[in-house]
Amino acid sequence: MRTVVSQASPLLPLASTVWLVAQCLGAAALADDAPAFAYDRGKTPKYLGQTVQTAETGTAVELRKELAAAVDEILDGPWLPLYSDYSAAQAGGVAPAEWCFNRPGEYLRVLAQSAPYLSAAQRKKTQEFLNAMIRDCSPTRQVYWTTKEGKARNVRRTPAVQYPWLADADKQRLLFDEAYSVWACASAFGSWDDVRPLYEDLKKLRAQLESRGDFEPAYKPDCAGPLTTADAKNPEYRFRVYQALLAGYQDNYCYHGAAEARARMQKGKPVFFYVRTLSSLLGYYRLARRLGQDDEAAWARQTFEKVAAVTLGQKSAPFLWSDPHLCPEIGRLVRDAAGNWLEELARTPNVGNLPATDWGQKPVPGKRDYYVMNPHTWYHAWGGQGEGIRPRTVLGAFLAHAWLLGAPPEKVAATLDIPWCKADLYYAAKLVVAIQASEKAGWMEVNR
């Protein structure tokens, strides 16, 4: 276009030339200000109504055998939670310790997703295990499985499990997050009557969350704003998003994603986790439809569409797309809108030139820092005593790699890593994803 203007300008009056240049510059400015990604409401039925297609038998024979062994080990409990002590006060640091694999909702989700790949005998045993968990430790009433008896998951001597104190609002959010897990369990085993009481719990929780505005993000004015085409092209923004997809919501070494996310929010407002909110709304919608709650299903669909639009349209949203609650349906939604951009992110140079900060994460005026990131090891357990990154962060990065960044099947299987410990729930979850990728799983209509 510049060539056309240059050739025509000697023959045009000055005013016409100025007008033409202004039009070109204005069009470019409008393109930069345009939304980078937008949600297509016409695709809502696809996201709400379809789930991953599985087969009774498949080609990923070795992966299926490994999954069967992993599930047998999980069922051979009870197991104590895994103690993850990186930077914990118990290990001489300042951060809180973390006990992993102690949420009943995780058991429902992982074992339900594993069910199609298990033998009939294993499925029966798995269903009995989950029925007992629902009875004794409902994932819609208890955030944590507070067992004090069980086998140790690793060889290290660990302190007694400490369960964090939760405010009622935080507890309600965490419990509603398990709506997808409840649906997955009911769908896998046909246990709709068994989960009806859990659905009623979720129904009460959703009313409490909605009354507080928990289905909408609340950013500080200077942190809120639409995700524009110019943002998506900005090298600094791209590097930070890619870094966040690999490191997730945590603070680790030079990366301070959790602190940055909290700093963006209005005072007293929670960090808004886009992926898990969409996942929970998806599960809630399917439960409501199956159980004949049409009004609740209509609310879930409307809210799902609203949150999906924000997920694709908020500048801060992609920093929180890496999440262990990421499910295939939400990965599909994000890739439909931003897949090409995400694949470009995966080819981002591993050196970022970013504004400098001190050790307290305060900006250092007039200086820049170079961040070097090795994407092949960033999300592995390096540093400390082999526990430099939390297991949930590794799972989030694995799911982002498989379902957001568009990794080919062989790359998905190659990033399985090894189990953190015995009865590693997340390793079983990763095996399921690797099987689906290797067997090129398609989509099917969900149970009605």
ABEGO torsion letter per residue (X at the ends): XAAAAAAAAAABBAAAAAAAAAAAAAAAAAAAABBABBBBAAAAAAAAABBBBBBABBABAAAAAAAAAAAAAAAAOBBBBBBBABGBAAAGBABBBBBBGABAAAAAAAAAAAAAABBAAAAAAAAAAAAAAAAABBAAABABBABABEBBABABBBBBBBBBBBBAAAAAAAAAAAAAAAAAAAAAAGBAAAAAAAAAAAAAAAAAAAAAGAABBBBBAAABEBBBAAAAABAAAAAAAAAAAAAEBBBBEABBAAAAAAAABBBGBBBBBAAAAAAAAAAAAAAAAAAGBAAAAAAAAAAAAAAAAAAAABAAAAAAABBAABBAAAAAAAAAAAAAAAAAAAABBABBBBBBBBAAGBBBBGBBBBBBBBAAAAABBBEEAGAABBAAAAAAAAAAAAAAAGBBAAAAAAAAEBBABBGBAAAAAAAAAAAAAAAGBBBBBBBX
